[in-house]
């Protein structure tokens, strides 16, 4: 995929203004806590309920994508690394769910352009990002990663910081192996 850094069409929209002011990520959950239920459509409009994955480890990878043409410079390499490591997650019996705040049409383009092997869940209202305390800045919610065990209990969480933007796939795989 060829990213163009000069095309800002579609960047300034309702979601941009709702997420413009910085709100730091907030650690809302304790290890061992059952995380809140959500239901989100994927880029093909199939519904995904968090509870449908009970019995399997789940990685929730909240990612920061501005539009189908504008990716966060910290999250784009992270998405590519997750794609590369996807089979390792599957090999451990885990489900990897990528969650974005782009709308359905943008998410369909992203899913296709990146050939994502994992579901790209669509949360343009950003409600799920807020529910999970990911924070926001400069037009989009911030990234975060959560690892849940087969009972839906939190076993690992990583919230955005400028020192450590995203948990590496290796760190997420480590968390799954140590459930």
Backbone as ProteinMPNN parsed JSONL, in Angstrom:
{"seq_chain_A": "XXXXXXXXXXXXXXXXXXXXXXXXXXXXXXXXXXXXXXXXXXXXXXXXXXXXXXXXXXXXXXXXXXXXXXXXXXXXXXXXXXXXXXXXXXXXXXXXXXXXXXXXXXXXXXXXXXXXXXXXXXXXXXXXXXXXXXXXXXXXXXXXXXXXXXXXXXXXXXXXXXXXXXXXXXXXXXXXXXX", "coords_chain_A": {"N_chain_A": [[0.843, -1.182, 0.0], [0.559, 2.186, -0.823], [1.125, 4.932, 1.011], [-0.048, 8.222, 1.195], [1.191, 11.207, 2.23], [0.376, 13.76, 1.805], [-2.307, 14.052, 1.224], [-5.027, 15.145, 2.734], [-7.73, 14.892, 2.661], [-10.899, 14.383, 4.026], [-9.96, 14.178, 6.599], [-10.565, 16.166, 8.533], [-13.305, 16.042, 10.31], [-16.439, 15.249, 11.969], [-15.722, 13.32, 13.918], [-13.023, 13.955, 14.207], [-13.092, 16.493, 15.503], [-14.427, 15.772, 17.867], [-12.479, 14.288, 19.114], [-10.312, 15.92, 19.385], [-9.161, 17.463, 21.548], [-6.634, 16.779, 23.926], [-6.838, 13.886, 25.898], [-5.601, 12.026, 28.434], [-4.661, 8.547, 28.418], [-6.372, 6.269, 30.506], [-6.083, 4.086, 33.115], [-8.414, 1.878, 33.591], [-9.05, -0.638, 34.431], [-8.415, -3.528, 36.461], [-5.977, -6.134, 36.695], [-7.233, -9.371, 36.13], [-9.842, -8.63, 36.18], [-13.08, -8.826, 34.655], [-13.614, -7.687, 31.439], [-15.586, -4.997, 29.975], [-18.473, -5.783, 28.038], [-18.874, -5.541, 24.514], [-20.301, -4.834, 21.325], [-19.44, -4.782, 18.033], [-19.396, -3.872, 14.561], [-17.589, -5.458, 11.867], [-15.369, -4.595, 9.129], [-16.781, -5.635, 7.021], [-19.315, -5.525, 7.886], [-20.218, -7.565, 9.573], [-21.294, -8.622, 12.746], [-19.534, -8.487, 15.842], [-19.32, -9.748, 18.993], [-17.818, -9.285, 22.075], [-18.064, -11.301, 24.007], [-18.521, -13.566, 22.47], [-16.153, -14.789, 22.024], [-15.383, -16.181, 24.233], [-13.586, -18.686, 25.966], [-11.371, -18.672, 24.447], [-8.14, -17.123, 24.258], [-7.978, -13.586, 23.875], [-6.871, -10.844, 22.005], [-7.204, -7.479, 22.159], [-6.664, -4.967, 20.05], [-6.591, -1.793, 19.968], [-6.407, 0.686, 17.604], [-4.92, 3.531, 15.99], [-6.105, 5.203, 13.435], [-6.489, 7.674, 11.114], [-7.842, 8.326, 8.651], [-8.756, 6.485, 5.674], [-6.551, 7.073, 4.228], [-4.715, 8.209, 5.879], [-2.604, 7.272, 8.322], [-1.658, 6.783, 11.719], [1.659, 7.589, 12.587], [2.909, 6.01, 14.514], [1.239, 3.845, 14.83], [0.861, 2.607, 12.326], [3.244, 1.068, 11.622], [2.98, -0.739, 13.713], [0.564, -2.053, 13.144], [1.348, -3.363, 10.788], [3.28, -5.071, 11.89], [1.65, -6.649, 13.525], [0.125, -7.92, 11.57], [2.13, -9.454, 10.359], [2.76, -11.139, 12.489], [0.436, -12.516, 12.895], [-0.214, -15.289, 12.405], [1.169, -16.516, 14.452], [-0.304, -15.785, 16.699], [-2.706, -17.104, 16.096], [-1.721, -19.706, 16.112], [-1.376, -20.079, 18.828], [-3.918, -20.329, 19.6], [-5.307, -18.003, 19.941], [-7.398, -15.101, 19.474], [-7.15, -12.288, 17.495], [-8.189, -9.056, 17.513], [-8.541, -6.178, 15.738], [-9.2, -2.817, 16.342], [-10.713, 0.076, 15.172], [-11.336, 3.626, 14.738], [-12.258, 4.565, 12.387], [-14.755, 5.093, 9.83], [-17.242, 2.864, 8.366], [-16.982, 2.683, 5.509], [-14.366, 3.698, 5.111], [-12.968, 1.811, 6.622], [-13.378, -0.532, 5.179], [-11.791, -0.044, 2.94], [-9.275, 0.132, 4.172], [-9.068, -2.479, 5.253], [-8.933, -3.963, 2.886], [-6.724, -2.764, 1.492], [-4.567, -3.279, 3.219], [-4.676, -5.971, 3.378], [-5.699, -7.363, 5.648], [-5.478, -10.032, 7.908], [-6.915, -10.417, 10.168], [-10.005, -9.599, 11.902], [-11.211, -6.303, 11.347], [-12.519, -4.216, 13.458], [-15.097, -1.811, 13.671], [-15.494, 1.313, 15.059], [-16.679, 4.079, 14.916], [-17.946, 6.005, 16.522], [-16.38, 6.129, 18.693], [-17.01, 5.299, 21.223], [-16.421, 2.773, 22.364], [-13.649, 2.972, 22.586], [-13.534, 5.007, 24.513], [-14.856, 3.724, 26.621], [-12.971, 1.834, 27.277], [-10.913, 3.428, 28.125], [-8.823, 4.524, 26.518], [-7.887, 7.068, 25.86], [-7.313, 10.18, 24.04], [-6.259, 12.318, 21.305], [-5.502, 15.049, 19.179], [-7.441, 14.558, 17.111], [-8.097, 11.814, 17.003], [-8.792, 8.721, 18.769], [-6.462, 7.264, 21.119], [-4.018, 4.567, 20.766], [-4.23, 1.256, 22.227], [-3.67, -1.851, 23.949], [-5.071, -4.918, 24.943], [-5.021, -8.005, 26.652], [-6.954, -10.799, 27.028], [-7.949, -13.592, 28.971], [-9.323, -16.937, 28.451], [-11.697, -16.756, 29.846], [-12.466, -14.192, 29.618], [-11.188, -12.406, 31.242], [-9.026, -9.77, 32.198], [-5.622, -9.936, 31.505], [-3.365, -8.671, 30.681], [-2.4, -5.359, 29.927], [-1.823, -2.531, 27.876], [-1.38, 0.823, 27.664], [-1.269, 3.772, 25.678], [1.719, 5.665, 25.608], [4.13, 8.266, 25.192], [6.654, 7.257, 25.421], [6.356, 4.518, 25.099], [4.629, 3.466, 22.627], [2.947, 1.375, 21.561], [2.225, -2.01, 22.532], [4.477, -4.457, 21.637], [4.128, -7.08, 19.139], [5.542, -9.32, 20.061], [5.538, -8.944, 22.828], [2.792, -9.118, 23.345], [2.312, -11.738, 22.516], [3.893, -13.048, 24.402], [2.372, -12.456, 26.681], [0.076, -13.965, 26.145], [1.134, -16.563, 26.096], [1.709, -16.813, 28.764], [-0.649, -17.017, 30.189]], "CA_chain_A": [[0.0, 0.0, 0.0], [1.302, 3.439, -0.902], [0.509, 5.977, 1.825], [0.248, 9.574, 0.735], [1.181, 12.096, 3.387], [-0.088, 15.083, 1.422], [-3.744, 14.032, 0.981], [-5.71, 15.237, 4.012], [-9.17, 14.907, 2.449], [-11.649, 13.548, 4.954], [-9.347, 14.158, 7.921], [-11.29, 17.049, 9.445], [-14.709, 15.666, 10.317], [-17.05, 15.275, 13.295], [-14.889, 12.502, 14.804], [-11.791, 14.705, 14.455], [-13.349, 17.508, 16.522], [-14.778, 15.097, 19.121], [-11.271, 13.702, 19.695], [-9.194, 16.849, 19.188], [-8.5, 17.826, 22.796], [-5.933, 15.633, 24.525], [-7.263, 13.226, 27.129], [-4.642, 10.928, 28.621], [-5.177, 7.195, 28.647], [-6.706, 6.086, 31.919], [-6.121, 2.676, 33.476], [-9.726, 1.669, 34.214], [-9.278, -2.036, 34.804], [-7.377, -4.229, 37.206], [-5.725, -7.484, 36.215], [-8.189, -10.337, 36.652], [-11.197, -8.1, 36.032], [-13.767, -9.099, 33.393], [-13.756, -6.423, 30.714], [-16.955, -4.734, 29.54], [-18.974, -6.317, 26.776], [-19.177, -4.628, 23.409], [-20.641, -5.417, 20.033], [-19.015, -3.88, 16.966], [-19.333, -4.485, 13.239], [-16.291, -5.422, 11.21], [-15.368, -3.817, 7.885], [-17.782, -6.212, 6.121], [-20.572, -5.338, 8.602], [-20.578, -8.694, 10.438], [-21.241, -8.202, 14.145], [-18.628, -9.213, 16.742], [-19.545, -9.527, 20.426], [-16.633, -9.736, 22.807], [-18.354, -12.556, 24.708], [-18.549, -14.716, 21.553], [-14.814, -15.377, 21.991], [-15.076, -16.868, 25.497], [-12.953, -19.982, 25.755], [-10.121, -18.429, 23.716], [-7.479, -15.855, 24.567], [-8.331, -12.518, 22.934], [-6.084, -9.613, 22.013], [-7.893, -6.304, 21.638], [-5.653, -3.999, 19.619], [-7.171, -0.515, 19.563], [-5.395, 1.335, 16.78], [-5.176, 4.928, 15.631], [-6.106, 5.455, 11.996], [-7.261, 8.901, 10.928], [-8.715, 8.07, 7.499], [-8.209, 5.388, 4.869], [-5.311, 7.551, 3.616], [-3.849, 8.787, 6.906], [-2.356, 6.401, 9.459], [-0.778, 7.279, 12.771], [3.024, 7.115, 12.313], [3.273, 5.002, 15.5], [0.357, 2.681, 14.711], [0.994, 1.931, 11.041], [4.21, -0.036, 11.73], [2.437, -1.72, 14.657], [-0.413, -2.854, 12.387], [2.116, -4.249, 9.906], [3.901, -6.101, 12.727], [0.582, -7.566, 13.934], [-0.184, -8.734, 10.393], [3.225, -10.409, 10.204], [2.734, -12.088, 13.606], [-0.919, -13.05, 13.06], [-0.231, -16.753, 12.478], [1.656, -16.919, 15.775], [-1.462, -15.651, 17.586], [-3.598, -18.204, 15.739], [-1.064, -20.923, 16.57], [-1.587, -20.179, 20.274], [-5.362, -20.42, 19.836], [-5.801, -16.673, 20.298], [-8.102, -14.271, 18.5], [-6.634, -10.921, 17.445], [-9.188, -8.133, 16.996], [-8.054, -4.822, 15.524], [-10.34, -1.912, 16.504], [-10.416, 1.393, 14.633], [-12.416, 4.611, 14.824], [-12.671, 4.967, 11.042], [-16.117, 4.659, 9.512], [-17.342, 1.586, 7.655], [-16.423, 2.787, 4.148], [-12.916, 3.813, 5.254], [-12.457, 0.545, 7.15], [-13.365, -1.5, 4.077], [-10.597, 0.264, 2.133], [-8.115, -0.247, 4.992], [-9.042, -3.949, 5.298], [-8.496, -4.447, 1.574], [-5.384, -2.274, 1.158], [-3.561, -3.917, 4.07], [-4.924, -7.428, 3.358], [-5.716, -7.748, 7.057], [-5.951, -11.389, 8.155], [-7.743, -10.387, 11.368], [-11.126, -8.679, 11.753], [-11.047, -4.881, 11.65], [-13.778, -3.782, 14.048], [-15.354, -0.411, 13.343], [-16.081, 2.036, 16.19], [-16.53, 5.492, 14.588], [-18.428, 6.879, 17.599], [-15.291, 6.088, 19.677], [-17.554, 4.927, 22.524], [-15.674, 1.636, 22.906], [-12.35, 3.519, 22.986], [-13.737, 5.72, 25.784], [-15.214, 2.714, 27.616], [-11.736, 1.156, 27.654], [-9.976, 4.41, 28.668], [-7.62, 4.635, 25.691], [-7.452, 8.446, 25.709], [-7.464, 10.754, 22.698], [-5.462, 13.513, 21.017], [-5.324, 15.503, 17.804], [-8.396, 14.065, 16.132], [-8.399, 10.374, 17.028], [-8.452, 8.061, 20.029], [-5.108, 6.714, 21.199], [-3.962, 3.106, 20.719], [-4.087, 0.486, 23.467], [-3.794, -3.277, 23.729], [-5.54, -5.681, 26.088], [-5.041, -9.446, 26.46], [-7.937, -11.431, 27.891], [-7.877, -15.051, 28.991], [-10.5, -17.598, 27.904], [-12.888, -16.382, 30.607], [-12.719, -12.763, 29.389], [-10.55, -11.609, 32.299], [-7.84, -9.024, 31.777], [-4.344, -10.497, 31.95], [-2.301, -7.746, 30.265], [-2.882, -4.144, 29.26], [-0.833, -1.524, 27.513], [-1.977, 2.079, 27.239], [-0.34, 4.627, 24.953], [2.555, 6.72, 26.187], [5.101, 8.654, 24.174], [7.822, 6.396, 25.569], [5.992, 3.188, 24.597], [3.386, 3.721, 21.892], [2.162, 0.153, 21.439], [2.877, -3.245, 22.959], [4.948, -5.193, 20.459], [3.534, -8.411, 19.004], [6.283, -10.245, 20.927], [5.04, -8.74, 24.203], [1.425, -9.646, 23.382], [2.44, -13.196, 22.452], [4.388, -13.442, 25.723], [1.234, -12.392, 27.605], [-0.791, -15.114, 25.848], [1.827, -17.784, 26.534], [1.772, -16.83, 30.225], [-1.986, -16.935, 30.786]], "C_chain_A": [[0.881, 1.235, 0.0], [0.558, 4.499, -0.097], [0.921, 7.335, 1.282], [0.129, 10.518, 1.92], [0.651, 13.483, 3.053], [-1.596, 15.158, 1.186], [-4.477, 14.001, 2.315], [-7.229, 15.273, 3.85], [-9.831, 13.933, 3.416], [-11.1, 13.546, 6.36], [-10.147, 14.975, 8.928], [-12.777, 16.742, 9.3], [-15.222, 15.718, 11.75], [-16.202, 14.502, 14.311], [-13.606, 13.234, 15.18], [-12.004, 15.716, 15.581], [-13.705, 16.89, 17.877], [-13.553, 14.552, 19.848], [-10.069, 14.633, 19.637], [-8.442, 17.14, 20.487], [-7.835, 16.606, 23.431], [-6.6, 15.171, 25.82], [-6.308, 12.058, 27.323], [-5.361, 9.601, 28.774], [-5.358, 7.018, 30.146], [-6.864, 4.598, 32.204], [-7.401, 2.413, 34.267], [-9.898, 0.286, 34.815], [-8.104, -2.589, 35.59], [-7.196, -5.613, 36.595], [-6.682, -8.445, 36.902], [-9.632, -9.887, 36.534], [-11.785, -8.516, 34.675], [-14.015, -7.766, 32.701], [-15.173, -6.261, 30.187], [-17.265, -5.329, 28.171], [-19.091, -5.197, 25.755], [-19.573, -5.45, 22.206], [-20.288, -4.385, 18.985], [-19.078, -4.609, 15.632], [-17.887, -4.507, 12.751], [-16.428, -4.666, 9.893], [-16.369, -4.361, 6.871], [-19.171, -6.2, 6.749], [-21.076, -6.593, 9.327], [-20.374, -8.257, 11.881], [-20.316, -9.105, 14.96], [-18.947, -8.781, 18.164], [-18.328, -10.058, 21.159], [-16.882, -11.106, 23.45], [-18.409, -13.769, 23.773], [-17.196, -15.422, 21.493], [-14.423, -16.042, 23.301], [-14.543, -18.261, 25.191], [-11.642, -19.86, 24.999], [-9.464, -17.165, 24.273], [-7.831, -14.828, 23.474], [-7.362, -11.358, 23.124], [-6.945, -8.533, 21.388], [-6.83, -5.277, 21.318], [-6.371, -2.762, 19.084], [-6.089, 0.239, 18.802], [-5.871, 2.709, 16.335], [-4.982, 5.092, 14.127], [-7.0, 6.669, 11.787], [-8.29, 8.753, 9.806], [-8.101, 6.899, 6.736], [-6.906, 5.78, 4.186], [-4.285, 8.038, 4.643], [-3.765, 7.872, 8.121], [-1.494, 7.129, 10.48], [0.626, 6.745, 12.496], [3.52, 6.085, 13.332], [2.483, 3.711, 15.275], [0.531, 1.926, 13.398], [2.039, 0.806, 11.104], [3.722, -1.128, 12.689], [1.428, -2.625, 13.968], [0.322, -3.841, 11.482], [2.775, -5.379, 10.7], [2.856, -7.112, 13.21], [0.172, -8.48, 12.776], [0.867, -9.837, 10.245], [3.183, -11.506, 11.278], [1.396, -12.818, 13.739], [-0.953, -14.571, 13.206], [0.296, -17.264, 13.815], [0.526, -16.824, 16.803], [-2.412, -16.824, 17.36], [-3.026, -19.527, 16.25], [-1.204, -21.148, 18.069], [-3.071, -20.278, 20.628], [-6.004, -19.094, 20.18], [-6.504, -16.007, 19.129], [-7.527, -12.866, 18.617], [-7.694, -10.049, 16.782], [-8.587, -6.742, 16.927], [-9.267, -3.898, 15.567], [-9.918, -0.522, 16.071], [-11.605, 2.329, 14.797], [-12.826, 5.127, 13.447], [-14.084, 4.457, 10.77], [-16.08, 3.398, 8.653], [-16.701, 1.634, 6.272], [-14.895, 2.881, 4.198], [-12.312, 2.485, 5.696], [-12.424, -0.532, 6.077], [-12.133, -1.298, 3.199], [-9.336, -0.169, 2.873], [-7.961, -1.765, 5.014], [-8.478, -4.504, 3.994], [-7.051, -4.037, 1.279], [-4.285, -2.969, 1.962], [-3.676, -5.437, 4.068], [-4.913, -7.984, 4.783], [-6.233, -9.171, 7.231], [-6.871, -11.476, 9.372], [-8.919, -9.44, 11.129], [-10.717, -7.252, 12.12], [-12.398, -4.397, 12.143], [-13.891, -2.265, 13.949], [-16.103, 0.256, 14.499], [-15.99, 3.54, 15.957], [-17.058, 6.457, 15.656], [-17.375, 7.016, 18.698], [-15.763, 5.704, 21.074], [-16.767, 3.772, 23.154], [-14.278, 2.075, 23.338], [-12.479, 4.205, 24.347], [-14.036, 4.737, 26.916], [-13.96, 2.005, 28.142], [-10.63, 2.119, 28.091], [-8.728, 4.639, 27.848], [-7.071, 6.047, 25.6], [-7.625, 8.912, 24.272], [-6.545, 11.96, 22.556], [-5.462, 13.776, 19.521], [-6.184, 14.763, 16.784], [-8.708, 12.598, 16.131], [-8.095, 9.801, 18.408], [-7.052, 7.453, 19.956], [-5.134, 5.191, 21.155], [-3.836, 2.508, 22.12], [-4.235, -0.984, 23.108], [-4.167, -3.955, 25.049], [-5.488, -7.166, 25.721], [-5.984, -10.025, 27.51], [-7.728, -12.939, 27.847], [-9.186, -15.627, 28.447], [-11.79, -17.305, 28.643], [-13.217, -14.891, 30.453], [-12.111, -11.863, 30.45], [-9.252, -10.999, 31.787], [-6.579, -9.641, 32.382], [-3.16, -9.617, 31.583], [-2.966, -6.528, 29.646], [-1.718, -3.203, 28.991], [-1.59, -0.309, 27.007], [-0.895, 2.961, 26.638], [0.434, 5.539, 25.891], [3.558, 7.095, 25.098], [6.375, 7.818, 24.262], [7.583, 5.01, 24.966], [4.623, 3.283, 23.941], [2.441, 2.538, 21.899], [2.948, -1.023, 22.008], [3.258, -4.024, 21.707], [4.202, -6.523, 20.341], [4.229, -9.432, 19.912], [5.787, -10.148, 22.374], [3.638, -9.31, 24.347], [1.437, -11.175, 23.343], [2.954, -13.749, 23.783], [3.228, -13.488, 26.718], [0.297, -13.581, 27.388], [-0.147, -16.411, 26.349], [1.825, -17.931, 28.051], [0.406, -16.665, 30.894], [-2.154, -17.967, 31.9]], "O_chain_A": [[1.85, 1.308, 0.755], [-0.531, 4.918, -0.488], [2.085, 7.565, 0.953], [-0.93, 10.61, 2.54], [0.495, 14.307, 3.954], [-2.116, 16.252, 0.967], [-4.546, 12.955, 2.961], [-7.943, 15.638, 4.784], [-9.372, 12.804, 3.595], [-11.718, 12.961, 7.25], [-10.379, 14.526, 10.05], [-13.419, 17.12, 8.32], [-14.516, 16.181, 12.647], [-15.988, 14.969, 15.429], [-13.15, 13.155, 16.32], [-11.197, 15.794, 16.507], [-13.326, 17.424, 18.92], [-13.584, 14.375, 21.066], [-8.934, 14.194, 19.818], [-7.214, 17.07, 20.517], [-8.421, 15.524, 23.463], [-6.884, 15.971, 26.712], [-6.217, 11.187, 26.457], [-6.514, 9.542, 29.201], [-4.591, 7.552, 30.947], [-7.697, 3.931, 31.591], [-7.467, 2.69, 35.465], [-10.801, 0.067, 35.623], [-6.958, -2.175, 35.41], [-8.135, -6.191, 36.048], [-6.916, -8.348, 38.106], [-10.55, -10.675, 36.763], [-11.074, -8.554, 33.671], [-14.556, -6.835, 33.298], [-15.883, -7.244, 29.976], [-16.418, -5.364, 27.278], [-19.373, -4.049, 26.099], [-19.217, -6.623, 22.09], [-20.768, -3.253, 19.03], [-18.844, -5.816, 15.568], [-17.067, -3.687, 13.163], [-17.503, -4.153, 9.584], [-16.771, -3.641, 5.957], [-20.102, -6.797, 6.208], [-22.258, -6.667, 9.661], [-19.386, -7.594, 12.199], [-20.313, -10.325, 14.793], [-18.858, -7.6, 18.502], [-17.865, -11.166, 20.885], [-16.003, -11.968, 23.435], [-18.347, -14.902, 24.25], [-17.1, -16.532, 20.969], [-13.268, -16.428, 23.477], [-15.005, -18.925, 24.263], [-10.881, -20.823, 24.912], [-10.155, -16.244, 24.709], [-7.961, -15.176, 22.3], [-7.072, -10.946, 24.247], [-7.368, -8.647, 20.237], [-6.163, -4.769, 22.22], [-6.714, -2.69, 17.904], [-4.978, 0.411, 19.303], [-7.067, 2.999, 16.31], [-3.86, 5.115, 13.62], [-8.145, 6.684, 12.239], [-9.474, 9.028, 10.004], [-7.048, 6.386, 7.115], [-6.222, 4.925, 3.623], [-3.121, 8.254, 4.307], [-4.737, 7.717, 8.859], [-0.692, 7.993, 10.125], [0.777, 5.56, 12.2], [4.465, 5.352, 13.041], [2.997, 2.616, 15.501], [0.361, 0.707, 13.37], [1.747, -0.311, 10.676], [4.021, -2.306, 12.494], [1.435, -3.837, 14.183], [-0.038, -5.017, 11.418], [2.824, -6.517, 10.233], [3.147, -8.305, 13.296], [-0.095, -9.665, 12.975], [0.534, -11.003, 10.033], [3.527, -12.657, 11.01], [1.249, -13.662, 14.623], [-1.667, -15.083, 14.068], [-0.098, -18.342, 14.26], [0.41, -17.681, 17.679], [-2.865, -17.458, 18.312], [-3.764, -20.37, 16.761], [-1.154, -22.288, 18.532], [-3.438, -20.308, 21.802], [-7.136, -19.062, 20.663], [-6.244, -16.305, 17.963], [-7.431, -12.319, 19.715], [-8.057, -10.274, 15.627], [-8.169, -6.19, 17.945], [-10.265, -4.165, 14.897], [-8.904, 0.003, 16.53], [-12.74, 1.885, 14.973], [-13.655, 6.032, 13.349], [-14.546, 3.508, 11.403], [-15.01, 2.93, 8.265], [-15.956, 0.727, 5.902], [-14.207, 2.221, 3.42], [-11.261, 2.082, 5.198], [-11.519, -1.366, 6.075], [-11.506, -2.265, 2.767], [-8.436, -0.764, 2.281], [-6.862, -2.284, 4.819], [-7.643, -5.409, 4.004], [-6.244, -4.868, 0.863], [-3.197, -3.22, 1.443], [-2.861, -6.12, 4.688], [-4.209, -8.949, 5.081], [-7.32, -9.49, 6.75], [-7.531, -12.495, 9.582], [-8.849, -8.574, 10.256], [-9.976, -7.028, 13.078], [-13.317, -4.189, 11.351], [-12.913, -1.538, 14.121], [-17.196, -0.168, 14.874], [-15.301, 4.229, 16.709], [-16.648, 7.618, 15.685], [-17.464, 7.913, 19.537], [-14.982, 5.779, 22.023], [-16.482, 3.8, 24.352], [-13.773, 1.6, 24.355], [-11.641, 4.012, 25.228], [-13.537, 4.892, 28.03], [-13.9, 1.625, 29.311], [-9.522, 1.68, 28.398], [-7.67, 4.921, 28.41], [-5.892, 6.219, 25.289], [-8.029, 8.144, 23.399], [-6.109, 12.547, 23.546], [-5.427, 12.852, 18.708], [-5.702, 14.387, 15.715], [-9.524, 12.155, 15.323], [-7.247, 10.325, 19.131], [-6.534, 7.169, 18.876], [-6.156, 4.582, 21.471], [-3.397, 3.168, 23.062], [-4.844, -1.328, 22.095], [-3.652, -3.614, 26.114], [-5.865, -7.545, 24.612], [-5.839, -9.78, 28.707], [-7.372, -13.494, 26.807], [-10.064, -14.873, 28.027], [-12.872, -17.576, 28.124], [-14.144, -14.391, 31.09], [-12.472, -10.69, 30.553], [-8.492, -11.626, 31.05], [-6.48, -9.839, 33.592], [-2.066, -9.797, 32.118], [-3.963, -6.643, 28.933], [-0.771, -3.101, 29.771], [-2.348, -0.396, 26.041], [0.264, 2.899, 27.048], [-0.116, 6.106, 26.835], [3.8, 6.31, 24.181], [7.097, 7.688, 23.273], [8.491, 4.407, 24.394], [3.592, 3.194, 24.608], [1.259, 2.686, 22.209], [4.179, -1.034, 21.973], [2.429, -4.221, 20.818], [3.698, -7.038, 21.34], [3.573, -10.312, 20.469], [5.639, -11.163, 23.055], [3.324, -9.924, 25.367], [0.667, -11.826, 24.05], [2.499, -14.799, 24.238], [3.109, -14.432, 27.499], [-0.22, -14.142, 28.354], [-0.815, -17.249, 26.954], [1.928, -19.043, 28.568], [0.323, -16.221, 32.039], [-3.218, -18.043, 32.515]]}, "name": "protein", "num_of_chains": 1, "seq": "XXXXXXXXXXXXXXXXXXXXXXXXXXXXXXXXXXXXXXXXXXXXXXXXXXXXXXXXXXXXXXXXXXXXXXXXXXXXXXXXXXXXXXXXXXXXXXXXXXXXXXXXXXXXXXXXXXXXXXXXXXXXXXXXXXXXXXXXXXXXXXXXXXXXXXXXXXXXXXXXXXXXXXXXXXXXXXXXXXX"}
